[in-house]
Amino acid sequence: MKKRKVAAVICEYNPFHEGHAWLFHSLRKELGEDTAIVAIMSGNFTQRGEPAVFPKQIRAACAVRGGADLVLELPFPFSSAGAERFASAGVYIANALGVVDILFFGSECGDIAPLLELAERLEAPAFLDAYFSVDEHAGIGCAQKTETTYKSVYGETDPLCPLLRQPNNLLGVEYIRALLRCHSSIRPFTLPRQGMKHGETEIKNGAATTSASAARQLFAQADQRDQALQMLPVYTRDKLSAAIKDGAILSSENRLLSFLLLYYRICRREELVRCDGMKGGLADRILRAASSAATPEDFFAALRSKNHTDAYLRRALLYGMLSVNREQLNAPPAYTQILAMSERGKEVLAAARRKTAIPLFNRPSAIQQLPEGQKISLRADSIYSALLEQPSRPCDQLRYQPYRENT
């Protein structure tokens, strides 16, 4: 492969929209049109602890059509982890490939300098000592804990403090911290985040565009799906339409919650308390709520509190059902799966295979060769296959081959 810049992005594309395509275009405008883009994309479960609206294979194909060259999976449970572990796992894969020069991301500030300074401050011994001295059973989320600790160390009026309140800035800082911790040669690069805010849509020149969350809300309603398709890039619509026709779309946002309620009605406490996220008495609250709630909605409502975000609760519920412990999340990913590629992506993949420090699997069946504790993504995918509008057999996922876009 001729020498060209290789840029990686850690992403979800749930679903892929015009803002994602704009980021690709802007990156190549800054770094050169021949820049290869490697997308390290969440599998079938996302960072909010939710199942993706479309299977990972469909989302990966849309990303390649939108300008990505190679799409690799960020496997479960890392795909559903909090910002620090999500970022660390994605950076680990990018660094292990041995061919990535740049890690790029969108941010609210659009300026790498303050994010670099903030990341260095969060890695300073004074901050880390204060952060880890906070009682882990206090019940506050990592973002709140980070901001509170930062104020205690650097002062509430510190000019960098507001950056911690903006989600994309905060995630970008976690990417930089992960690069610092592994002494990576990969250079972080940011662009100002474009597009609608969470849940928004917009009309420009008679055409509607949408945020990922707004698109998901429309896809959840069968009579609104055509409208959702019209708001997404035209080159993705045939893939998404075919998936909808085949029933390869999330059937209901609440279906997973129904499964969770049933599981926690029979779950044993001694098994649950070993799982990640069960701090502050959450395991007992879950079991009490499951025994007293009549519906999935009542179950989740009973768990809500000021100490936990909904995303934290969904993540904890999912980890509890799949027996995910802290050791599994603190270990690096054992592999990544190849989901999709362009012609240029094949060149990047060939170069990566000569240098990679992480297995690159063509087929999910290869995951079966791993030790039992590293095969958890297959169990998560088995659950996901039952959540689709047209449920599929778990064995069907083992035969998937990477999507190839011929350009």
C-alpha positions as CSV (number, residue, x, y, z in Angstrom):
1,M,0.0,0.0,0.0
2,K,1.4,3.4,-0.9
3,K,2.0,5.6,2.1
4,R,-1.1,7.6,3.0
5,K,-2.5,9.0,6.2
6,V,-4.7,6.6,8.1
7,A,-7.2,8.2,10.4
8,A,-9.4,6.3,12.9
9,V,-12.7,7.3,14.4
10,I,-14.5,5.6,17.3
11,C,-18.2,5.7,16.6
12,E,-21.7,4.1,16.7
13,Y,-23.5,5.3,13.5
14,N,-26.8,4.5,15.0
15,P,-27.7,5.3,12.3
16,F,-25.2,6.9,9.9
17,H,-26.4,10.4,9.0
18,E,-25.2,13.6,7.1
19,G,-23.3,14.9,10.1
20,H,-21.1,11.8,10.0
21,A,-20.5,12.2,6.3
22,W,-19.6,15.8,6.9
23,L,-17.0,14.8,9.4
24,F,-15.4,12.5,6.8
25,H,-15.5,15.2,4.1
26,S,-14.0,17.8,6.4
27,L,-11.2,15.5,7.6
28,R,-10.1,14.8,4.1
29,K,-10.3,18.4,3.2
30,E,-7.8,19.1,6.1
31,L,-5.6,16.1,5.7
32,G,-5.8,15.1,2.0
33,E,-8.4,13.4,-0.2
34,D,-6.4,10.1,-0.1
35,T,-6.6,9.8,3.7
36,A,-7.9,6.4,4.6
37,I,-10.6,6.3,7.3
38,V,-10.9,3.3,9.8
39,A,-14.2,3.4,11.7
40,I,-14.1,1.4,15.0
41,M,-17.8,1.0,15.4
42,S,-20.0,-0.3,18.3
43,G,-21.5,-3.7,17.7
44,N,-25.2,-4.4,18.3
45,F,-25.3,-2.7,21.7
46,T,-24.3,1.0,22.1
47,Q,-22.8,3.2,24.8
48,R,-26.2,4.1,26.3
49,G,-26.8,0.5,27.1
50,E,-29.4,0.3,24.3
51,P,-29.7,-2.1,21.3
52,A,-28.8,-0.5,18.0
53,V,-31.7,0.3,15.7
54,F,-30.1,-1.7,12.9
55,P,-27.7,-4.6,13.1
56,K,-24.0,-3.8,13.0
57,Q,-23.5,-5.3,9.6
58,I,-26.1,-2.9,8.1
59,R,-24.7,0.1,9.9
60,A,-21.1,-0.8,8.8
61,A,-22.2,-1.0,5.1
62,C,-23.8,2.4,5.4
63,A,-20.6,3.9,6.9
64,V,-18.5,2.6,4.0
65,R,-21.0,4.0,1.5
66,G,-20.6,7.3,3.4
67,G,-16.9,7.4,3.1
68,A,-15.3,5.0,5.6
69,D,-12.7,2.7,4.2
70,L,-12.6,0.0,6.9
71,V,-15.2,-0.7,9.6
72,L,-14.0,-2.8,12.6
73,E,-16.2,-3.7,15.5
74,L,-15.8,-2.4,19.0
75,P,-17.3,-5.5,20.7
76,F,-19.5,-5.9,23.6
77,P,-19.2,-5.2,26.6
78,F,-16.9,-2.3,25.7
79,S,-19.4,-0.9,23.2
80,S,-21.8,-0.3,26.1
81,A,-19.3,0.9,28.6
82,G,-19.1,4.4,30.1
83,A,-17.0,7.1,28.4
84,E,-13.6,6.1,29.9
85,R,-13.8,2.4,29.1
86,F,-15.5,3.0,25.8
87,A,-12.7,5.3,24.8
88,S,-9.9,3.1,26.2
89,A,-11.1,0.1,24.3
90,G,-11.5,2.0,21.0
91,V,-8.1,3.5,21.3
92,Y,-6.6,0.2,22.2
93,I,-7.9,-1.3,18.9
94,A,-6.7,1.7,16.9
95,N,-3.3,1.6,18.4
96,A,-3.0,-2.2,18.1
97,L,-3.6,-2.0,14.4
98,G,-0.1,-0.5,13.9
99,V,-1.2,1.6,10.9
100,V,-3.2,4.5,12.3
101,D,-1.7,7.9,12.3
102,I,-4.5,10.1,13.5
103,L,-7.5,9.6,15.8
104,F,-10.2,12.1,15.0
105,F,-13.5,13.1,16.6
106,G,-16.1,15.8,16.6
107,S,-16.3,18.1,19.6
108,E,-18.3,21.1,20.7
109,C,-15.2,23.3,21.0
110,G,-13.5,22.2,17.8
111,D,-10.1,23.0,19.1
112,I,-7.6,20.3,20.1
113,A,-5.4,22.6,22.3
114,P,-7.7,23.0,25.3
115,L,-8.8,19.3,25.1
116,L,-5.1,18.3,25.2
117,E,-4.5,20.5,28.3
118,L,-7.6,19.2,30.0
119,A,-6.6,15.6,29.3
120,E,-3.2,16.2,30.8
121,R,-4.7,17.7,33.9
122,L,-7.0,14.7,34.3
123,E,-4.0,12.4,34.1
124,A,-2.0,14.5,36.7
125,P,-1.3,12.7,40.1
126,A,-3.1,15.3,42.1
127,F,-6.3,14.8,40.1
128,L,-6.1,11.0,40.1
129,D,-5.4,10.8,43.8
130,A,-8.5,12.9,44.5
131,Y,-10.6,11.0,42.0
132,F,-9.9,7.6,43.4
133,S,-10.3,8.7,46.9
134,V,-14.0,9.3,46.3
135,D,-16.1,6.4,47.7
136,E,-16.9,4.1,44.8
137,H,-20.2,3.4,46.4
138,A,-21.2,7.0,46.5
139,G,-23.6,6.3,43.6
140,I,-22.6,9.2,41.3
141,G,-21.7,8.6,37.6
142,C,-18.2,9.0,36.2
143,A,-18.9,12.2,34.4
144,Q,-20.3,13.9,37.5
145,K,-17.5,12.4,39.6
146,T,-14.9,13.8,37.1
147,E,-16.4,17.3,37.1
148,T,-16.7,17.4,40.9
149,T,-13.1,16.2,41.4
150,Y,-11.8,18.6,38.8
151,K,-13.4,21.6,40.6
152,S,-12.0,20.4,43.9
153,V,-8.4,20.2,42.5
154,Y,-8.3,23.1,40.0
155,G,-11.1,25.4,41.3
156,E,-14.7,26.0,40.2
157,T,-13.7,29.0,38.1
158,D,-11.1,27.2,36.1
159,P,-11.7,28.2,32.4
160,L,-11.4,24.5,31.2
161,C,-14.2,23.3,33.6
162,P,-17.1,24.1,31.2
163,L,-15.6,21.6,28.7
164,L,-16.5,18.8,31.1
165,R,-20.2,19.6,30.8
166,Q,-20.3,19.0,27.0
167,P,-20.6,15.3,26.0
168,N,-18.5,15.3,22.9
169,N,-15.7,17.3,24.5
170,L,-15.7,15.0,27.4
171,L,-15.6,11.9,25.2
172,G,-12.8,13.5,23.2
173,V,-10.8,14.1,26.4
174,E,-11.2,10.4,27.2
175,Y,-9.8,9.5,23.8
176,I,-6.8,11.7,24.5
177,R,-6.3,10.3,28.0
178,A,-6.3,6.8,26.6
179,L,-3.7,7.8,24.0
180,L,-1.5,9.3,26.8
181,R,-1.8,6.2,29.0
182,C,-0.7,3.8,26.2
183,H,2.1,6.2,25.0
184,S,0.6,6.0,21.5
185,S,2.2,7.8,18.6
186,I,-1.3,8.4,17.2
187,R,-2.1,12.1,17.0
188,P,-5.5,13.3,18.2
189,F,-7.4,15.6,15.9
190,T,-10.8,17.3,16.3
191,L,-13.3,19.1,14.2
192,P,-16.2,21.2,15.4
193,R,-19.3,19.0,15.7
194,Q,-21.9,19.7,13.0
195,G,-25.5,18.8,12.7
196,M,-28.5,18.7,14.9
197,K,-28.4,18.3,18.6
198,H,-29.8,15.2,20.3
199,G,-33.4,14.6,19.1
200,E,-33.5,17.5,16.5
201,T,-34.4,17.6,12.8
202,E,-33.8,20.4,10.4
203,I,-35.1,21.5,6.9
204,K,-32.5,22.9,4.4
205,N,-33.4,23.6,0.8
206,G,-36.6,21.6,1.1
207,A,-34.8,18.5,2.4
208,A,-34.9,17.3,5.9
209,T,-31.9,16.0,7.9
210,T,-31.9,14.5,11.4
211,S,-29.9,13.6,14.4
212,A,-29.3,10.0,15.2
213,S,-31.7,10.0,18.2
214,A,-34.5,11.7,16.2
215,A,-34.1,9.1,13.4
216,R,-34.2,6.3,16.0
217,Q,-37.5,7.7,17.4
218,L,-39.0,7.7,13.9
219,F,-37.8,4.2,13.1
220,A,-39.5,2.9,16.2
221,Q,-42.8,3.8,14.6
222,A,-43.7,1.6,11.6
223,D,-45.7,4.4,10.0
224,Q,-42.8,6.9,10.3
225,R,-40.0,4.9,8.8
226,D,-40.3,6.3,5.3
227,Q,-40.0,9.7,6.8
228,A,-36.9,8.6,8.7
229,L,-35.3,7.2,5.5
230,Q,-35.8,10.5,3.7
231,M,-33.8,12.3,6.3
232,L,-30.8,10.0,6.0
233,P,-28.2,10.0,3.2
234,V,-29.6,8.8,-0.1
235,Y,-26.8,6.2,-0.6
236,T,-27.9,4.5,2.6
237,R,-31.6,4.2,1.9
238,D,-31.6,1.0,-0.2
239,K,-29.6,-0.9,2.5
240,L,-31.9,0.4,5.3
241,S,-35.1,-0.2,3.2
242,A,-34.0,-3.8,2.5
243,A,-33.3,-4.3,6.2
244,I,-36.7,-3.0,7.2
245,K,-38.4,-5.3,4.6
246,D,-36.5,-8.2,6.0
247,G,-37.4,-7.3,9.6
248,A,-33.7,-6.6,10.5
249,I,-34.7,-3.5,12.6
250,L,-35.2,-3.1,16.3
251,S,-38.8,-4.1,16.9
252,S,-39.4,-2.0,20.0
253,E,-37.3,0.1,22.4
254,N,-39.1,-1.6,25.3
255,R,-38.6,-5.2,24.2
256,L,-35.2,-5.5,25.8
257,L,-36.7,-4.1,29.0
258,S,-39.3,-6.9,29.0
259,F,-36.5,-9.5,28.8
260,L,-34.7,-7.7,31.6
261,L,-37.7,-7.7,33.9
262,L,-38.2,-11.4,33.4
263,Y,-34.5,-12.1,34.1
264,Y,-34.4,-10.1,37.3
265,R,-37.5,-11.8,38.7
266,I,-35.5,-15.0,38.9
267,C,-31.9,-13.6,39.2
268,R,-30.0,-14.5,42.4
269,R,-28.4,-11.7,44.4
270,E,-25.1,-13.4,44.9
271,E,-24.6,-13.5,41.1
272,L,-25.8,-10.0,40.5
273,V,-23.5,-8.2,43.1
274,R,-20.4,-9.5,41.2
275,C,-21.4,-7.6,38.1
276,D,-20.1,-4.2,37.1
277,G,-22.1,-1.2,37.9
278,M,-23.9,-2.6,41.0
279,K,-22.5,0.0,43.4
280,G,-24.5,1.9,46.0
281,G,-26.9,-0.9,46.6
282,L,-28.2,-0.9,43.0
283,A,-28.3,-4.7,42.9
284,D,-30.8,-4.8,45.8
285,R,-32.9,-2.0,44.2
286,I,-33.0,-3.9,40.9
287,L,-34.3,-7.1,42.6
288,R,-36.8,-5.2,44.7
289,A,-38.1,-3.4,41.6
290,A,-38.4,-6.6,39.6
291,S,-40.4,-8.3,42.3
292,S,-42.8,-5.4,42.7
293,A,-43.2,-4.0,39.2
294,A,-46.1,-5.2,37.0
295,T,-44.7,-3.8,33.7
296,P,-41.3,-3.1,32.1
297,E,-42.1,0.6,32.3
298,D,-42.9,0.4,36.0
299,F,-39.7,-1.6,36.6
300,F,-37.4,1.0,35.0
301,A,-39.3,3.9,36.6
302,A,-38.7,2.3,40.1
303,L,-35.0,2.3,39.4
304,R,-34.6,6.0,38.5
305,S,-32.9,8.2,41.0
306,K,-30.8,11.4,41.1
307,N,-27.7,9.4,41.5
308,H,-27.9,7.4,38.2
309,T,-28.5,8.5,34.7
310,D,-30.8,6.4,32.6
311,A,-27.8,5.3,30.5
312,Y,-26.1,4.1,33.6
313,L,-29.1,2.1,34.7
314,R,-29.6,0.5,31.2
315,R,-25.9,-0.4,31.1
316,A,-26.0,-1.9,34.6
317,L,-29.1,-4.0,33.8
318,L,-27.5,-5.3,30.6
319,Y,-24.2,-6.1,32.3
320,G,-26.1,-7.9,35.1
321,M,-28.0,-10.1,32.7
322,L,-24.9,-11.0,30.8
323,S,-22.7,-11.4,34.0
324,V,-20.2,-8.7,32.9
325,N,-17.7,-8.0,35.7
326,R,-15.1,-5.3,36.3
327,E,-12.2,-7.5,35.3
328,Q,-13.7,-8.1,31.9
329,L,-14.2,-4.4,31.3
330,N,-10.7,-3.4,32.6
331,A,-9.0,-5.9,30.3
332,P,-8.4,-4.8,26.7
333,P,-10.5,-6.1,23.8
334,A,-9.4,-9.6,22.8
335,Y,-10.2,-9.1,19.1
336,T,-11.9,-7.0,16.6
337,Q,-14.2,-8.2,13.9
338,I,-14.0,-6.9,10.3
339,L,-17.5,-5.6,9.3
340,A,-17.1,-3.7,6.0
341,M,-14.5,-2.3,3.7
342,S,-13.9,-0.4,0.5
343,E,-11.2,-1.1,-2.1
344,R,-8.9,1.3,-0.2
345,G,-9.9,-0.4,3.0
346,K,-8.6,-3.7,1.7
347,E,-5.2,-2.1,1.3
348,V,-5.4,-0.7,4.9
349,L,-6.4,-4.1,6.1
350,A,-3.5,-5.8,4.3
351,A,-1.1,-3.4,5.9
352,A,-2.7,-3.9,9.3
353,R,-2.4,-7.7,9.2
354,R,1.3,-7.4,8.9
355,K,1.6,-5.2,12.0
356,T,-1.5,-5.8,14.2
357,A,-1.2,-6.8,17.8
358,I,-4.9,-7.7,18.0
359,P,-6.7,-10.6,16.1
360,L,-8.7,-9.4,13.1
361,F,-11.6,-11.8,12.6
362,N,-13.3,-12.2,9.2
363,R,-16.2,-14.2,10.6
364,P,-17.9,-14.2,14.0
365,S,-17.4,-18.0,14.2
366,A,-13.7,-17.3,15.0
367,I,-14.8,-15.8,18.3
368,Q,-15.8,-19.3,19.4
369,Q,-12.2,-20.3,19.6
370,L,-11.5,-17.8,22.4
371,P,-11.6,-18.5,26.1
372,E,-15.2,-18.5,27.6
373,G,-14.8,-15.1,29.2
374,Q,-13.9,-13.5,25.9
375,K,-16.9,-14.8,24.0
376,I,-19.4,-12.6,25.7
377,S,-20.2,-10.6,22.5
378,L,-21.7,-13.7,21.0
379,R,-24.1,-14.0,23.9
380,A,-25.0,-10.3,23.5
381,D,-25.6,-10.8,19.8
382,S,-27.8,-13.8,20.6
383,I,-30.0,-11.5,22.7
384,Y,-30.0,-8.8,20.0
385,S,-31.2,-11.3,17.4
386,A,-34.3,-11.9,19.5
387,L,-35.1,-8.2,19.6
388,L,-35.4,-7.7,15.9
389,E,-38.8,-7.3,14.2
390,Q,-38.2,-10.6,12.5
391,P,-36.1,-12.5,15.1
392,S,-33.2,-14.5,13.7
393,R,-31.4,-17.6,15.0
394,P,-28.2,-17.0,17.0
395,C,-26.4,-19.4,14.6
396,D,-27.1,-17.2,11.6
397,Q,-24.8,-14.5,12.9
398,L,-21.8,-16.9,12.8
399,R,-21.9,-17.0,9.0
400,Y,-21.6,-13.3,8.3
401,Q,-18.9,-12.2,6.0
402,P,-17.6,-8.6,5.7
403,Y,-19.4,-6.2,3.4
404,R,-17.3,-5.1,0.4
405,E,-18.0,-1.9,-1.5
406,N,-16.5,-2.0,-5.0
407,T,-15.6,1.5,-6.1
